[in-house]
């Protein structure tokens, strides 16, 4: 796919024929993989196979529910009476009572399950007509295409949101880069002050003190984290520009961004740098949440 696609949407495709009308409805929500469920009238099992075969052409992830409704034309949906069952029930009643059936008893027998089958024969006739099932299968695929278009419209919104979040993260990253330059001086000032409090007589060797400050400064160096964050931002923009399916890659990228932001905060020795890191983490959480909606 050349555009980013979401995983939620709804589409409806309907039509009419001499025998009646039909409507396909397709909806989807987020899913780790592609799960397609098809509801259809009895006898149309072939349509389920057609929809499940077509779905992977348009979707890679998402939980899809696709349903077909058929309304027979006036006069076509004629009730069918199972005379064999009705005769057997009537004979059983007459044998037990020893009298002919009354109107009330006959009406009760008509309500027995299986005696009256409304429109069943007509639906079976439709299901057995290859031309009709071909038309319905084609319409079902049209519903999938319409659903894909809806998901892509959601993808346009998601792209704008995610690109805005990347831009926000880069702003915090630039701020962190500027603040990181002052880390060594702040660290030296803090350690010197602590040492003066612990050793007011100045007995500690100056060279050893310098070595300790250098070692602590190396541990507090966040340039490597900032470089990796920069690379991750570039990867995010590349993935967003490439289109779906990239949802899982974006989710993994969010984890890596969060890892670097955590390290940045843990190495910080200034409140301003910590706040920049926390602001970055907040946007990463939003990025991860929105990425979960991407196919």
N, C-alpha and C positions, 0 to 999 in steps of 0.2 A: 504494500500500500504506500502511496505517496503522501498521504495526509494523516494527521493524528486522528485517532478514533477513540471515542468513549465506549463505555460498555452498557449504558442504559438508553432505552428508547422504546418507542411504540409506533406501530404502523398497521394500517388496515387497507385491504384491497378487496373490493366487492364487485359483483357483476350479476347479470341476469341472463336467462335463457328461456326457451319455451317450457321447459320442465320445472322452472322455479328460479330462485336466486341463491347466491352463495356469498360468503364473506370469510376471508382469511384475516386473522388478527395475530400479529407477532409482537412480542415484547421481550426485552432482555434486561438483566441486571448484572452486577459484577460477579465474576467467577474466576477461580484460579485457572481453570481450563475451559474447554468448550463442551457444554452440556446442553443437548437439544431434546426437548420433550414435545411430542405432537399429540394433540387431541383431535379426534375425527369421528364421524358417524360410523356405526357398525358396517363392516364390509369394505371400507376404504383403506385397508392396511397398506396397499401399494403406495398411497400418498405419504404415509409415514416414512417409508423407505426413500421416496423421492426427496422429501424435505431434508432428511438426515444426510442424504448424499450431497445435496446442494449446499447446505449450510457452511461446510468448511471452505467453500469458494469465496465466501464473503466475510467470514469471521474466524478469528483464531482463539479468542477467549470470550467468556460470558456465559451466563445461564439463560437459555432461550426457552420460551414457551410459545408454541405456535398452535393455533386452534382453527379448525374449519367448521363453519356452521352452514347448513343447507336448509332452506325453506322451500318446500315443494309448492308448485303452482296450485291455485284453487282447483279442486277436483282431482288433483293428482295424489293428494294425501288422503286417500280413501281408506277407511278402516277395513281390515281383513279379519273375518271371523274363522276361527279354527273349528270347523263343523264337527270334525271327528272327536275333538275333546269335548265340545258342547254336548254331542249325542251321548257320549259315555257318561258324562256327569248327570244328564237328565235321566238316563236309564237307571243309574245307581240310586237317584233320589226316588224314582217311581217304585223301584223294587223295594226300597226300605219303607216307604210310606204306604205303598199299595194303592196310591191314587194318582191321577193325572196331575201334571205340574200346574200350579196356579201362576198367575201373572207375576206376583211378588217373588215367588221362588225362581221363576225364569229370569227375572231382572237380577236377582242375586247371583245366579250362575254366570250371567254376562260380565259380572265384575270380577270373576275368578281370574287370576293371573294366567295369561296365555290364551284365554278364549278370544279376546279382542286384541289385535295387533295393529295399532294405528300407523298407517303408512309404511309398514315394514317391507312389504313386497315392492313398493315403489322405490325405496332406497336401495334395496338389493338389485333392482333392475338398473338403477343408475350406476352402482358400483361395478356392475358387470359390463357396462358400456365403455369400451376402450377409448373412444373418442372423447367422452365426457371426462374420464379420469385424466386424459392427456391435457385437456383444457384446465382442469382444476390443479394439476401438478404445475403447469406453467404459471398459473395465477399465484400459487403458493410460493414459487421462486420469485415472482414479482414482489410479493410481500417481504421476502427476505432482502431484496434489493432496496425496497423502501425503508426497511429497518436499518440497513447499512447507512443510508443517506442521513437518517436521524442521528445515528451514532456519530457520524462524521461531523454533523452540525454541533454536537456536544463537544467533539474534539477541537473545533475551532475555539470554543470558549476555554477549554482546558489548556490549549496552547498559550493563549493570552495570559491566563492565570499563572501557569508554570514559568513562562518567560519573565513575567513581572516578579515572581519570587526569586528567580535566579539573579535578576538585576538588584533586588534588595539585598540578597546575600553578598553580592559583589561589593555593594556599598559598605557593609559591615567588614568585609574582608580588607578593603582599602583602608578603612579606619584602623583596623587591627594592625595592618602593616606599618602605618605611621606611628602607632603607639609602641610597636615592638622595638623600634629603633632606640627607645629610651630605656628598655629593659636592663641592659648592662649597667648603666649609670645608677638606676634606681636600686639595683641589687647591691652594687658596691656601697651606696650610701646606707642601705639597711644593714648590711653585714658590718660595716665600720661602726655604726652606732651601737649595734649589739655587742661588738667586741669591746668598745670603749666602756660599756656598762659592766662587762664581765672582767675586763682587764684594765682598770683605770691607771695602773702603773706602767703600761706599755711593755710588758715582758714578752709578749708574743712576737716571734720572729717575723719581720716585715715580708721577707720572701715567701715564707710559708703562708702568710695571710694573703699575699697576692695570688699564690697558687690556688688556694681555697676559693677565692673570689672568681678566678678564671674557670675553675671546675663548675662552680654553681652557675656561672653565666652560660656555660655550654649546655647545662641541663635545662636552663630557662630559655634557650634559643628556640624560637618558634618559626624560623624561616622555612624549615622543611615542611611544617604543617601548612604554612601559607602557600608554598609552591604546589603542594598536592591539592589544596583547595582550588587554586587557580586552574589546575589541570582538570579537576572534576567539573568546574563550571563550564569549561570548554566542551567537555564530553556531554554535559546536559544540553547545551545549545545544539550540538551536533545531532543528538538523539531526537530532540524536538523537531528539528528541521527535516529529519529523515522519514518521519511518519511511522505509523503503527505497522507491525506489533512491537512496541518497545516498553510496555508497561512493566514487565518484570525487570528489565534493565534499569529503568528509572527507579524502581523500588530498591534495587541493589545499590545504585549510585547514592540514593538518599542515606543508606546505612553507612557508606563510606564517608560521605560528607559529615554525618553525625560523629563518626569516629574521630575525624580530624578536629572538629569543633570541640569535642570533649578534651582532647589532648591540649588544644590551645588554651582552654580554660584552666586546666590543671597546671600548666606551666606559667600562667600569668602571675605576676607579682604586683600588678597595679589594678585598682578597682576599675579604671576606665577600660583596660584591655579585657578584663573579665566581663564587663558589661557588653563590650563589643562581641565577645564570644557567645554570651547568652542570647544576645539579639540574633546572632547567626543561627544558633540552635533553634530558636523559636520559628524562624523562617524555614529551616530544614524540616521541622515537624509538619508545617503546613504543606511543604513540597511533597513529603512522603504521603500525606493524606490525600492530596489531589492526584498524585501518581497512581494511587490504588484504583482510580477510576479510568485509567488509560488502558486500552486494549494492548 
